[in-house]
Amino acid sequence: MKVAVDFEECLKDSPRFRAALEEVEGDVAELELKLEKLVKLCIAMIDTGKAFCAANKHFMNGIRDLAQYSNKDVIVETSLTKFSDSLQEMINYHTTLFDQTQRSIKTQLQMFVKEDIRKFKDAKKQFEKVSEEKENALAKNAQVQRNKQHEVEEATNILTATRKCFRHIALDYVLQINVLQSKRRSEILKSMLSFMYAHLTFFHQGYDLFSELRPYMNDLGAQLDQLGVDAAKEKRDMEQKHSTIQQKDFSSDDTKLEYNVDAANGIVMEGYLFKRASNAFKTWNRRWFSIQNNQLVYQKKFKDNPTVVVEDLRLCTVKHCEDIERRFCFEVVSPTKSCMLQADSEKLRQAWIKAVQTSIATAYREKGDESEKLEKKSSSPSTGSLESGSESKEKLLKGESALQRVQCIGGNITCCDCGLADPRWASINLGITLCIECSGIHRSLGVHFSKVRSLTLDTWEPELLKLMCELGNDVINRIYEAKVERMGVKKPQPGSQRQEKEDYIRAKYVEKKFVERQPASVSPEHGTKVLPQSQEEKRHNIPEKSPLAGEHVTASPTAVAVSSDEVRRESLFCPDELDSLFSYFDTSSKLRSIRSSDSGTQHSANDRREHLASTISTNSLYEPEGEKRDSCLFHDSKQLHPGLQLYRAAYEKNLPDMAEALAHGADVNWVNTEENKATPLIQAVLGGSLVTCEFLLQNGANVNHRDVKGRGPLHHGTVLGHTGQVCLFLKRGANQHATDEEGKDPLSIAVEAANADIVTLLRLARMNEEMRESEGLYGQPGDETYQDIFRDFSQMASNNPEKLNRFQQSDSQKS
C-alpha cells in the first residue's frame, strides 16, 4: 500500500506527521521482508531448475545411448535421435529462462532492497537522532531560569540550531520516503514483467520446436498404429504355428533336418553331430556342423569362429562306417585328413551323407561357371569399397572441432538462409551452414538438392570438412541470391514464419529464381562440339579443344614412367608391415595364390616400369591427338555452357565456379564428346584436387563413368599416382575390376608403375571384397583393419598430402 507523507506536516512535526511516519516505516519493514523472501524463493527455484536441467540432460543422454543401441532398427534409432535433439533444444531454452529469471528477479530486486531500502533506513536513523536532539534542546531551553541570562542565550541558540537541523533532515527523510514509495511500484512491476516475458519466450520457442516436430510425431503415431496391427497379426500367426507344431509327432527328430542346395544364406545343411577327436583318447564331442560355401565347418558355441573341417568339398569323399562300435557313423575323407562323425539316427546319417554328396556335385558345377560370374562381377561396382564415409566406425573429425573450423569461413557464423547466429547444421553438397529450422526445410527438399548433416552431432571425414571450408555462405549466396535485391524479394529473418522460410528456400535452391541467368552459349572461333545431356540433345559450339588433356603430355609420362635404373619407390608401409597386412587378409588358398603371383612380379619391377613408360607415351589418354593448345584460347567461363563451365572449373580446382555452374543447371555427369568423353570428375582427377572430387561426388557424380579409352576416375588417379584420390574412389564404390581398352585394371597399372601405396590400397580392397564374399557379408563395410588403413590414408591425403606425393616430388627434382 502506498503511503505519502506531506512536507508541510513535516515542518510542523505534528502528531499526524509522526503517525504517517510510523505507518510508512512499518510498511517498508514488511516490504523488505516480502522482497527478501521472494529473492530467496527465486534463488531456490533457479537452483532447482538447474538441477532439473542437469537431470534432464542425463535423461537425454540415456535416450541417445538407447538410440545407438538400437542402430539396427532404423525407425527406433531415427525417432530417438530426433527426440533427443529436441530435448537438447528444450534444455537450452530452460537454461536461458533461468538466466533471465536470475537477472529480472534476483539481481533487480536485490539491488532495490540493498540500495533504496538501505537509504531509507539510513535516513530514518538520522531523523530519529536529530529528533531526539531536538527534544533534548526543547527540554533544556524550558528548564533555564529567567535570571541566568547567559544560560538563556546559550539554550536559545542550541534550540535554534537543533530546529534548523531537524527541519533539514526531516525534509530529506520525507523525500526519501516519497521516492521509495514511487520507485517500489516500478521496480517490482518491471522485474515481474521481465520475468513473464522470459516465460513467454520460453514457451514460444518450445511451441515452435514441437510444431516442427509434430508432423513427424503424427507420422510416427500412424506407423505405431500399423505396427500394432502387424504385431497382433504376427501374434495370431505365431499362436497358430505354435498350435500346429504342438500337434506334430516329436517322437523322432529325423524329419527336422533337410538339406537345401539353393538356400538363400548359403547353408546347405546344419545340425548337431558327434565328432571323434584326433587325439590319443579318441573322445567324442557334440558340435554344431554346417555345410556352406563348399566347406564343412563346425562350432562349439555360436560366438566362436567356425572351424573348417574340409576347405573344399570337391577334394573329399564321404562313406558309411560300420567297423566301429558306435551306430550311425560316417566318415568324410580329404587328401590330408579324415573326420569321423556320428548322427543321432540312421535317417539323419543318410541325410548328411546325401547332403555332402550333393554339395560335392554342386561345387564342381559352380567351378565351371566361375569365369562367367567374374565377368558379371567386373561390370558392377566393387562391393569391397566403403559404402559411405558416414558409416565408418570411427570418424576423423567430430563435434566442436568441425563446428569451429566451418564457422571460421566467411558468412558461416550465421544461417545462410535466415541469418540466425551460431548455426549448428550444414548442407554438405552446397557447402553452407544452417540453423535447425532451415536444416529441417532443406531435408524436405530431398538429398538431390541438399544433404544435411549436424556440425556437432555427426562425425566428419577430413575431405568433407575441407570441402566445407572451400565454399561457405558468402560464396553460395553470391550465386543463389544474385537477384534478390533487384527482384525486391525480402529475405527471411530469424523470427520469420516457417512457411515464409520454406517458400524462400524452395525458390532459392529448387526453382533457382534468384540465380543470375547467363546468356546462351556463344559460338567460339574454334568450333569444338559438346553434347550436353539434356532432353533436346542440342549441340553447342564451344572453343577449340580444351588443353586440359594436352597439358599432361609431358607431365603424365614423367609422373608414371620410371627409368630402369631407378630404385623402386618406397611405400608408406615397410616390407614387414606389408607382409603382415597381406598375411592378415590371406585367409584362403585363393588369396595365397594371388599373393604369390603378385610377389613374383616384384623381382621384375624395373622391366615393367620401362614397358609402362613406352606404353603410356604412345597409347595414353594424355598424349595429344593434334597440336598442343594453349589455355589462353579459353573463352570467359561465364559465357560457356554450364556443363563446359563445370568441366573446366573442375580441372582448375575452382569450387565457386563449379557451384555456379551447378546453379546454372550443369549436369554433374556432363560428357565432353570432343575430349575423349571425359566428365568433370575425370577432369578433377587430372587437376589433382581431392576436394574437387569430393564436391562432385557429393553432388551425384558417377564414380564409374569411363571415357573413350575405357578409363574411369580410378584408372586416371592410379595412372597419375594420386593416392588420396584412389582411396576416395574406393571408399565411394569405384569398380576396381574394370579394364581399359588395353585390358588393364587399376591394380595392374599400379603394379607396373611400382606405386606401392596404391598397390597396397587396391590389393587390400580386393582382398576385403573376397573375404566378405566368402563369408557372405554382402553390403557390409568389411574388416576393421581394412577400414582403419583407409581412414589413415584419408587423413593423410587431406592433412599431410606431401607424404603421398613423394613420387611426383622425386620426379620433379630429377627433371
C-alpha positions in Angstrom: 0.0 0.0 0.0 1.4 3.4 -1.0 1.6 5.9 1.9 2.6 9.5 1.1 4.0 12.0 3.8 3.2 15.7 3.4 6.1 18.1 3.5 4.1 20.8 5.4 3.2 18.3 8.1 6.9 17.5 8.3 7.7 21.2 9.2 5.0 21.2 11.8 6.2 17.9 13.3 2.6 17.3 14.2 1.1 14.1 15.6 -0.3 13.4 12.1 3.3 13.5 10.7 4.5 11.2 13.4 1.6 8.8 12.7 2.3 8.8 9.0 6.0 8.1 9.6 5.1 5.2 11.8 2.8 3.8 9.2 5.4 4.2 6.4 8.2 2.6 8.5 6.0 -0.4 9.3 5.1 -0.7 5.6 8.7 -0.5 4.4 9.8 -3.1 7.0 7.1 -5.5 5.8 8.0 -4.8 2.2 11.7 -5.6 2.9 10.7 -8.9 4.4 8.5 -9.8 1.4 11.2 -8.9 -1.1 13.9 -10.8 0.8 11.6 -13.9 0.9 10.9 -13.6 -2.8 14.5 -13.3 -3.7 15.3 -16.4 -1.6 12.5 -18.3 -3.3 13.8 -17.2 -6.7 17.3 -18.5 -5.8 15.9 -21.8 -4.7 13.8 -22.0 -7.9 16.9 -21.3 -10.1 19.0 -23.9 -8.2 16.2 -26.5 -8.6 15.8 -25.6 -12.3 19.5 -26.1 -12.9 19.3 -29.4 -11.1 16.3 -30.3 -13.3 18.2 -29.3 -16.5 21.2 -31.5 -15.4 18.9 -34.4 -14.7 17.1 -33.8 -18.0 20.4 -33.8 -19.8 21.4 -37.1 -18.2 18.0 -38.5 -19.3 18.6 -37.2 -22.9 22.0 -38.9 -22.9 20.3 -42.0 -21.9 17.9 -41.7 -24.9 20.9 -41.2 -27.2 22.6 -44.3 -25.8 19.4 -46.2 -26.4 19.3 -44.9 -29.9 22.9 -46.0 -30.6 22.0 -49.4 -29.1 19.0 -49.6 -31.5 21.1 -48.9 -34.6 19.8 -52.0 -36.3 16.2 -50.7 -36.0 16.1 -47.6 -38.3 12.7 -46.4 -37.0 13.7 -46.5 -33.4 17.2 -45.0 -33.9 15.9 -42.2 -36.1 13.0 -41.4 -33.7 15.1 -41.4 -30.5 17.8 -39.3 -32.1 15.3 -36.7 -33.3 13.6 -36.7 -29.9 16.9 -36.3 -28.0 17.8 -33.4 -30.3 14.5 -31.7 -29.5 15.0 -32.3 -25.8 18.5 -30.8 -26.0 17.0 -27.6 -27.5 14.4 -27.5 -24.7 17.3 -27.8 -22.1 18.9 -24.8 -23.8 15.6 -22.9 -23.6 15.3 -23.8 -19.9 18.8 -22.6 -19.3 18.0 -19.3 -21.0 14.8 -18.9 -18.9 16.7 -19.4 -15.6 19.4 -16.9 -16.6 16.7 -14.3 -17.4 14.9 -15.1 -14.1 18.1 -14.5 -12.2 18.6 -11.1 -13.9 15.0 -10.0 -13.6 14.0 -11.2 -10.1 17.1 -12.0 -8.1 19.5 -9.3 -9.3 17.0 -6.5 -9.8 15.0 -6.9 -6.5 18.2 -7.5 -4.5 19.5 -4.2 -5.8 16.3 -2.5 -4.8 16.5 -3.9 -1.3 20.2 -3.2 -0.8 20.2 0.3 -2.2 16.8 2.0 -2.0 15.6 0.5 1.3 19.0 0.8 2.8 19.0 4.6 2.0 15.6 4.8 3.7 16.9 3.1 6.8 19.9 5.4 6.9 17.7 8.4 6.6 15.4 7.0 9.4 18.4 6.7 11.8 19.5 10.3 11.1 15.9 11.5 11.6 15.5 9.7 14.9 18.8 11.0 16.1 18.1 14.6 15.3 14.5 14.3 16.6 15.9 13.1 19.9 18.4 16.0 20.0 15.5 18.5 19.3 13.5 17.1 22.2 16.5 17.5 24.5 17.1 21.1 23.3 13.5 22.0 23.9 13.6 20.5 27.4 16.8 22.3 28.3 15.5 25.5 26.9 12.4 25.2 29.0 14.4 24.5 32.2 16.7 27.6 32.0 15.9 30.2 34.8 15.0 33.7 33.8 17.7 35.4 35.8 20.5 33.5 34.2 20.8 35.5 31.0 23.9 33.7 29.8 22.3 30.2 30.0 19.1 31.5 28.4 21.0 32.8 25.3 23.0 29.5 25.1 19.9 27.4 25.3 18.1 29.5 22.8 21.0 29.2 20.3 21.1 25.4 20.7 17.4 25.1 20.2 17.5 27.3 17.1 20.3 25.3 15.6 18.7 22.0 16.5 15.4 23.0 15.0 17.1 24.1 11.8 19.0 20.8 11.5 15.8 18.8 12.3 13.8 20.6 9.5 16.6 19.8 7.0 16.9 16.1 8.0 13.2 15.7 8.3 12.6 17.1 4.8 15.3 14.7 3.5 13.7 11.8 5.2 10.2 12.7 3.8 11.8 13.0 0.4 13.4 9.6 0.7 10.1 8.1 1.8 8.2 9.5 -1.1 10.8 8.5 -3.6 10.8 4.9 -2.2 7.0 4.8 -2.4 7.1 5.9 -6.0 10.0 3.7 -7.1 8.8 0.5 -5.4 6.0 0.2 -7.8 8.1 0.5 -11.0 10.9 -1.8 -9.7 8.6 -4.6 -8.7 6.5 -4.4 -11.8 9.5 -4.1 -14.1 11.2 -7.2 -12.7 8.0 -9.2 -12.8 7.2 -8.1 -16.4 10.7 -9.1 -17.4 10.2 -12.5 -15.7 6.9 -13.0 -17.5 8.4 -12.1 -20.9 11.1 -14.7 -20.3 8.4 -17.3 -19.8 6.6 -16.1 -22.9 9.8 -16.5 -24.9 10.5 -19.9 -23.4 7.0 -21.3 -24.2 7.0 -19.7 -27.7 10.3 -21.4 -28.5 9.1 -24.7 -27.2 5.9 -24.3 -29.2 7.8 -23.6 -32.4 10.2 -26.5 -31.8 7.4 -29.0 -31.2 5.2 -27.6 -34.0 8.1 -28.5 -36.3 8.3 -31.9 -34.7 4.6 -32.5 -34.7 4.2 -33.8 -38.3 7.0 -36.4 -37.6 5.3 -37.4 -34.4 1.9 -37.8 -36.2 3.6 -39.9 -38.8 5.3 -42.0 -36.1 1.9 -42.4 -34.4 0.4 -43.7 -37.6 3.4 -46.1 -38.0 2.9 -47.3 -34.4 -0.8 -48.0 -35.1 0.2 -50.0 -38.1 2.9 -51.7 -36.1 0.3 -52.6 -33.5 -1.9 -54.2 -36.2 1.1 -56.1 -37.6 2.1 -57.2 -34.2 -1.4 -58.5 -33.5 -1.3 -60.4 -36.8 2.1 -61.8 -36.1 0.9 -62.9 -32.7 -2.0 -64.7 -34.2 0.3 -66.4 -36.8 2.7 -67.4 -34.1 0.0 -68.8 -31.9 -1.4 -70.8 -34.9 2.1 -72.0 -35.7 2.7 -72.9 -32.1 -0.5 -74.9 -32.1 0.3 -76.6 -35.3 3.8 -77.6 -34.1 2.4 -78.9 -30.8 0.2 -81.3 -32.8 3.2 -82.8 -34.6 4.8 -86.1 -33.5 8.1 -85.4 -31.9 9.0 -89.0 -31.2 11.8 -88.6 -33.6 13.9 -85.7 -34.7 14.7 -87.3 -38.1 12.4 -85.1 -40.1 13.8 -81.8 -38.7 17.0 -82.0 -40.8 16.7 -81.4 -44.5 19.3 -80.1 -47.0 18.8 -77.3 -49.5 21.5 -76.7 -52.0 19.9 -73.4 -53.1 19.4 -71.9 -49.6 19.5 -68.1 -49.6 22.0 -67.9 -46.7 24.4 -70.4 -48.4 23.9 -73.0 -45.7 23.1 -76.3 -47.4 22.5 -78.2 -44.2 23.2 -77.8 -40.5 22.7 -79.6 -37.2 24.4 -81.4 -34.3 26.8 -84.3 -34.9 29.2 -86.1 -32.6 32.8 -85.7 -33.8 35.6 -88.0 -32.9 38.7 -86.1 -31.7 42.1 -86.8 -33.4 43.9 -87.1 -30.0 45.1 -90.3 -28.5 41.9 -90.8 -26.4 39.6 -90.6 -29.4 37.0 -88.7 -27.4 33.6 -87.9 -28.9 32.2 -84.3 -28.7 28.9 -82.9 -29.8 29.3 -80.0 -32.2 27.1 -77.9 -34.5 28.0 -78.7 -38.1 27.0 -77.0 -41.3 27.8 -77.2 -45.0 28.3 -73.8 -46.5 30.3 -72.2 -49.3 31.6 -75.7 -50.4 33.1 -76.2 -46.9 32.2 -78.4 -43.9 32.6 -76.4 -40.7 31.6 -76.7 -37.1 31.2 -74.6 -34.0 31.2 -75.3 -30.3 29.4 -72.0 -29.5 27.6 -69.6 -31.8 30.0 -66.8 -30.9 33.1 -68.9 -31.8 34.6 -68.6 -35.3 33.7 -71.7 -37.3 36.4 -74.4 -37.5 36.9 -75.6 -41.1 36.9 -79.4 -41.4 37.1 -79.6 -45.2 38.2 -76.5 -47.1 37.0 -77.7 -50.5 34.3 -80.4 -50.7 35.4 -81.2 -54.3 38.5 -82.8 -52.9 36.8 -85.1 -50.4 34.6 -88.2 -50.3 32.0 -89.5 -47.8 31.3 -93.1 -46.8 29.4 -95.2 -44.2 31.4 -96.6 -41.2 30.2 -99.9 -40.0 33.5 -101.1 -38.5 33.3 -99.2 -35.2 31.1 -99.9 -32.2 29.1 -96.7 -32.3 26.0 -96.6 -34.5 25.1 -94.2 -37.3 28.7 -93.1 -38.1 30.0 -91.9 -41.4 33.4 -90.5 -42.4 34.4 -87.5 -44.5 37.8 -88.1 -46.1 40.0 -85.4 -47.7 43.5 -85.7 -49.2 45.1 -84.5 -45.9 42.8 -85.9 -43.1 39.7 -87.7 -42.3 36.8 -86.8 -39.9 34.7 -89.4 -38.2 31.1 -88.2 -37.4 28.1 -89.7 -35.8 24.4 -88.8 -36.4 21.6 -89.4 -33.9 19.7 -91.8 -36.2 20.0 -93.7 -39.4 17.8 -91.3 -41.3 19.9 -88.4 -40.2 23.1 -90.2 -41.3 21.6 -90.8 -44.7 20.6 -87.2 -44.9 24.0 -85.9 -44.0 25.7 -88.3 -46.5 23.4 -87.2 -49.3 23.9 -83.5 -48.5 27.7 -83.9 -48.6 27.5 -85.8 -51.9 25.1 -83.2 -53.4 27.4 -80.3 -52.3 30.4 -82.0 -54.0 28.5 -82.2 -57.3 27.3 -78.6 -56.9 30.9 -77.4 -56.2 32.0 -78.9 -59.5 29.2 -77.2 -61.4 30.0 -73.8 -59.8 33.6 -74.1 -60.8 32.7 -74.4 -64.4 30.6 -71.2 -64.2 33.2 -69.2 -62.3 34.6 -67.3 -65.3 31.0 -66.1 -66.1 30.5 -64.9 -62.6 33.7 -63.0 -62.6 32.6 -61.2 -65.8 29.3 -60.2 -64.2 31.1 -59.0 -61.1 33.5 -56.8 -63.1 30.6 -55.0 -64.7 29.1 -53.9 -61.3 30.5 -51.5 -58.7 33.0 -53.1 -56.3 31.4 -54.5 -53.3 34.7 -54.2 -51.4 34.5 -50.4 -51.4 33.4 -48.5 -48.4 29.7 -47.5 -48.9 30.0 -44.1 -47.3 32.3 -42.1 -45.0 29.5 -41.5 -42.5 29.2 -45.4 -42.0 32.7 -45.7 -40.6 33.0 -47.0 -37.1 35.4 -44.1 -36.1 35.4 -40.7 -37.8 38.3 -38.4 -38.2 36.7 -35.2 -37.0 33.8 -34.7 -34.7 31.9 -32.2 -32.7 33.2 -28.8 -31.8 36.3 -29.1 -34.0 34.2 -29.3 -37.1 31.9 -26.5 -35.9 34.8 -24.2 -35.1 36.6 -24.8 -38.4 33.5 -24.4 -40.6 32.3 -21.3 -38.8 35.6 -19.6 -39.5 34.6 -19.3 -43.2 33.1 -16.1 -44.5 29.4 -15.7 -43.5 29.2 -19.1 -41.8 28.7 -17.7 -38.3 25.0 -17.1 -39.3 22.5 -19.2 -41.1 22.8 -19.0 -44.8 19.1 -18.6 -45.4 17.7 -16.7 -42.4 20.7 -15.1 -40.7 20.3 -16.8 -37.3 23.5 -16.7 -35.3 25.6 -19.7 -34.4 24.2 -22.3 -36.9 24.9 -25.9 -35.9 23.8 -27.7 -39.1 25.3 -27.8 -42.6 24.4 -28.8 -46.2 27.5 -30.8 -47.3 26.8 -30.7 -51.1 26.1 -26.9 -51.1 28.9 -26.1 -48.5 26.7 -23.8 -46.3 25.7 -23.6 -42.6 22.1 -23.7 -41.4 20.1 -23.2 -38.3 17.9 -26.1 -37.0 14.7 -24.8 -38.6 16.2 -24.1 -42.0 18.0 -27.5 -41.9 14.6 -29.2 -41.5 13.3 -27.4 -44.6 16.5 -28.4 -46.5 15.8 -32.1 -45.6 12.3 -31.8 -47.0 13.8 -30.8 -50.4 15.4 -34.2 -50.8 19.1 -35.3 -50.9 19.3 -34.5 -54.6 19.1 -30.8 -53.6 20.6 -30.7 -50.2 22.3 -33.2 -47.9 22.0 -32.1 -44.3 24.5 -33.0 -41.5 25.0 -31.8 -38.0 28.2 -29.9 -37.2 28.1 -31.1 -33.5 26.3 -34.4 -33.5 27.6 -36.1 -36.7 31.2 -37.1 -37.5 33.2 -35.6 -40.3 35.7 -37.1 -42.7 38.7 -34.8 -43.4 38.0 -34.4 -47.2 34.4 -33.4 -46.4 35.5 -30.9 -43.8 37.9 -29.4 -46.3 35.1 -29.2 -48.9 33.0 -27.1 -46.4 36.0 -24.8 -45.8 36.4 -24.2 -49.6 32.9 -22.8 -50.0 30.8 -21.1 -47.4 27.7 -18.9 -47.1 29.1 -15.8 -48.7 30.2 -17.7 -51.8 26.9 -19.6 -52.2 24.7 -16.6 -51.5 26.6 -14.6 -54.2 25.4 -17.2 -56.6 21.9 -18.2 -55.4 20.9 -14.7 -54.2 22.4 -12.6 -57.0 19.0 -11.1 -58.0 17.3 -10.9 -54.6 17.7 -7.2 -54.2 16.8 -6.4 -57.8 13.7 -8.5 -57.6 12.6 -6.8 -54.4 12.4 -10.1 -52.5 12.6 -9.9 -48.8 15.0 -12.4 -47.3 13.5 -14.2 -44.2 14.7 -13.2 -40.8 15.3 -15.5 -37.7 11.9 -14.6 -36.4 10.0 -15.1 -39.7 7.3 -17.7 -40.0 8.3 -21.2 -41.1 6.2 -21.1 -44.2 7.9 -17.9 -45.3 11.3 -19.5 -44.9 10.2 -22.6 -46.7 8.9 -20.7 -49.7 12.1 -18.7 -49.9 14.4 -21.7 -49.6 12.4 -23.6 -52.2 12.5 -20.7 -54.6 16.3 -20.2 -53.9 17.6 -23.8 -54.3 14.9 -25.8 -56.2 13.4 -23.1 -58.6 16.7 -21.1 -58.6 14.7 -17.9 -59.1 17.5 -15.6 -57.7 20.4 -17.1 -59.8 21.8 -14.6 -62.3 20.9 -16.3 -65.6 23.8 -16.2 -68.1 23.4 -15.6 -71.8 23.2 -18.6 -74.2 26.4 -20.4 -75.1 28.4 -18.4 -77.6 29.7 -19.7 -80.9 33.5 -19.6 -80.5 36.1 -19.3 -83.1 37.2 -22.9 -82.9 34.1 -24.9 -83.1 34.5 -27.9 -80.7 31.2 -29.7 -80.4 30.0 -30.7 -77.0 26.8 -32.6 -76.4 25.2 -31.8 -73.0 22.9 -34.4 -71.6 19.5 -32.6 -72.0 16.1 -33.7 -73.3 16.5 -31.8 -76.6 20.1 -33.1 -77.1 21.1 -29.8 -78.7 24.6 -29.2 -79.9 26.5 -26.2 -78.6 29.6 -24.7 -80.3 32.5 -24.1 -77.9 36.1 -23.0 -78.3 38.8 -25.2 -79.6 39.5 -28.4 -77.7 40.4 -27.8 -74.1 44.1 -28.0 -73.4 43.4 -29.8 -70.2 44.1 -33.2 -71.7 47.0 -32.0 -73.6 48.6 -30.2 -70.7 49.6 -33.5 -69.2 51.5 -34.6 -72.3 54.9 -34.1 -70.6 53.7 -34.4 -67.0 51.9 -37.7 -67.2 54.7 -39.9 -68.5 57.1 -38.3 -66.0 54.6 -38.9 -63.2 54.1 -42.5 -64.2 57.1 -43.9 -66.0 60.2 -44.9 -64.0 63.6 -45.5 -65.6 65.1 -48.9 -65.3 68.0 -47.8 -63.1 65.7 -46.0 -60.6 65.3 -47.5 -57.2 61.8 -48.8 -56.5 59.7 -46.2 -54.8 59.3 -46.9 -51.0 55.9 -47.4 -49.7 54.4 -45.8 -46.6 54.4 -49.3 -45.2 57.7 -51.1 -44.6 58.1 -54.6 -46.1 57.4 -56.3 -42.8 54.2 -54.3 -42.4 53.1 -55.2 -45.9 53.8 -58.9 -45.2 51.7 -58.8 -42.0 48.9 -57.0 -43.8 48.7 -59.5 -46.6 49.0 -62.4 -44.2 46.2 -60.9 -42.1 43.9 -60.8 -45.1 45.3 -64.0 -46.6 42.6 -66.4 -45.3 42.2 -68.9 -48.2 44.2 -70.8 -50.7 42.8 -68.5 -53.4 44.2 -65.4 -51.7 47.5 -67.1 -51.2 47.8 -67.9 -54.8 47.0 -64.2 -55.7 49.7 -63.1 -53.3 52.3 -65.5 -54.6 51.7 -64.4 -58.2 51.9 -60.8 -57.3 55.0 -61.2 -55.2 56.7 -62.8 -58.2 56.2 -59.6 -60.2 58.2 -57.6 -57.7 61.5 -59.0 -59.0 61.0 -57.5 -62.5 59.7 -54.1 -61.5 62.3 -52.2 -63.5 61.4 -54.1 -66.7 57.7 -53.3 -66.2 58.4 -49.7 -65.5 60.3 -49.4 -68.8 57.4 -51.1 -70.6 54.9 -48.8 -68.9 56.8 -45.7 -69.9 56.7 -46.7 -73.6 53.1 -47.8 -73.4 51.8 -44.7 -71.9 53.8 -42.4 -74.1 52.3 -44.0 -77.2 48.8 -45.0 -76.2 47.9 -43.0 -73.1 44.9 -40.7 -73.0 47.3 -37.8 -72.1 49.1 -37.9 -75.4 47.7 -35.1 -77.7 45.9 -36.1 -80.8 46.9 -32.9 -82.6 48.7 -29.7 -82.0 49.1 -28.6 -78.4 46.6 -26.0 -77.3 47.1 -23.0 -75.0 44.8 -22.1 -72.2 44.6 -18.5 -73.5 42.2 -19.8 -76.1 39.6 -20.3 -73.4 36.6 -18.0 -73.6 35.3 -16.4 -70.4 33.9 -19.2 -68.3 30.8 -17.1 -67.6 29.9 -17.3 -71.3 30.3 -21.1 -71.6 27.6 -23.8 -71.5 27.1 -24.7 -67.8 28.3 -28.2 -68.4 31.6 -27.0 -70.0 32.0 -24.4 -67.3 31.8 -27.2 -64.7 34.1 -29.3 -66.8 36.8 -26.6 -66.9 36.4 -25.4 -63.3 36.8 -29.0 -62.1 40.3 -29.1 -63.6 41.2 -25.6 -62.3 40.1 -26.6 -58.8 37.7 -23.6 -58.7 34.9 -24.8 -56.4 33.0 -21.4 -56.5 32.8 -21.7 -60.3 31.7 -25.3 -60.1 29.0 -24.4 -57.6 27.9 -21.6 -60.0 27.8 -24.0 -62.9 25.6 -26.4 -61.0 23.3 -23.5 -60.1 23.0 -22.7 -63.8 21.8 -26.2 -64.4 25.0 -28.1 -65.3 24.8 -31.9 -65.4 27.3 -33.2 -62.9 27.9 -36.1 -65.3 28.2 -33.9 -68.4 30.3 -35.6 -71.1 32.7 -33.8 -73.4 32.4 -35.7 -76.6 35.4 -33.9 -78.2 37.8 -34.7 -75.4 37.6 -38.4 -75.1 34.2 -38.3 -73.5 35.7 -37.1 -70.2 33.5 -35.9 -67.4 34.0 -33.2 -64.8 35.1 -35.9 -62.3 37.8 -37.1 -64.6 38.9 -33.5 -65.1 39.1 -33.1 -61.3 41.4 -36.1 -61.2 43.6 -34.6 -63.8 43.7 -31.4 -61.8 44.9 -33.3 -58.8 42.4 -31.9 -56.2 40.9 -34.3 -53.7 38.4 -31.7 -52.5 37.1 -31.1 -56.1 36.5 -34.8 -56.5 34.6 -34.9 -53.2 32.4 -32.0 -54.2 31.4 -33.7 -57.4 30.7 -37.0 -55.7 28.6 -35.3 -53.1 26.6 -33.7 -55.9 25.9 -37.1 -57.6 28.9 -37.6 -59.9 29.2 -41.2 -61.3 32.4 -42.6 -59.9 32.4 -45.4 -62.5 31.9 -43.4 -65.7 34.6 -44.3 -68.2 36.0 -42.2 -71.1 36.6 -43.3 -74.7 39.8 -45.1 -73.6 37.7 -47.2 -71.1 39.3 -45.4 -68.1 37.3 -44.2 -65.2 38.3 -41.9 -62.4 40.0 -44.7 -60.5 42.1 -45.5 -63.6 43.2 -41.9 -64.0 44.0 -41.5 -60.3 46.1 -44.7 -60.5 48.0 -43.6 -63.6 48.8 -40.2 -62.2 49.8 -41.7 -58.8 47.2 -39.7 -56.8 47.0 -41.9 -53.8 44.4 -39.8 -51.9 42.0 -39.8 -54.9 42.4 -43.6 -55.3 41.5 -44.0 -51.6 38.5 -41.7 -52.0 37.1 -43.5 -55.1 37.5 -46.9 -53.4 35.5 -45.6 -50.5 32.8 -44.2 -52.8 32.3 -47.5 -54.6 34.6 -47.4 -57.6 34.8 -50.6 -59.6 38.4 -51.7 -59.4 37.8 -54.7 -61.7 37.0 -52.5 -64.7 39.6 -52.7 -67.6 40.5 -50.1 -70.1 40.9 -50.7 -73.9 44.3 -52.2 -73.3 42.8 -54.7 -70.9 44.4 -53.2 -67.8 42.6 -52.7 -64.5 43.9 -50.2 -61.9 45.8 -52.8 -60.0 47.9 -53.9 -63.0 48.6 -50.3 -63.8 49.8 -49.6 -60.2 51.9 -52.7 -60.2 53.6 -51.7 -63.5 54.2 -48.2 -62.1 55.7 -49.7 -58.9 53.4 -47.4 -56.8 53.5 -49.4 -53.6 50.9 -47.3 -51.8 48.2 -47.5 -54.5 49.0 -51.2 -54.9 48.5 -51.7 -51.2 45.2 -49.9 -51.3 43.9 -51.8 -54.3 45.0 -55.2 -53.0 43.5 -54.6 -49.6 40.2 -53.5 -51.1 40.2 -56.6 -53.4 41.1 -59.0 -50.5 38.5 -57.4 -48.3 35.9 -57.9 -51.1 36.8 -61.5 -51.5 36.7 -62.1 -47.7 33.2 -60.6 -47.5 32.0 -62.7 -50.4 33.5 -65.9 -48.9 31.9 -65.1 -45.5 28.6 -63.9 -47.0 29.0 -60.4 -45.6 27.4 -58.6 -48.6 26.5 -54.9 -48.1 28.8 -54.6 -45.1 32.0 -52.4 -45.0 34.2 -55.3 -44.1 37.2 -55.9 -41.9 38.1 -53.3 -39.2 41.8 -53.4 -40.1 40.9 -52.6 -43.7 38.7 -49.7 -42.6 41.4 -48.4 -40.3 44.0 -48.4 -43.1 41.7 -46.5 -45.4 40.9 -44.0 -42.7 44.6 -43.4 -42.2 45.1 -42.8 -45.9 42.1 -40.4 -46.0 43.5 -38.5 -43.0 46.9 -38.3 -44.7 45.5 -37.2 -48.1 43.6 -34.4 -46.5 46.0 -33.2 -43.8 49.5 -34.3 -45.0 49.3 -34.8 -48.8 53.1 -34.3 -49.1 53.5 -37.8 -47.6 51.6 -39.3 -50.5 53.3 -37.1 -53.2 56.9 -38.2 -52.8 56.8 -40.0 -56.2 55.9 -36.8 -58.0 58.3 -34.7 -55.9 61.2 -37.0 -56.7 60.4 -36.9 -60.4 60.2 -33.1 -60.4 63.5 -32.8 -58.7 65.1 -35.0 -61.3 63.6 -33.0 -64.2 
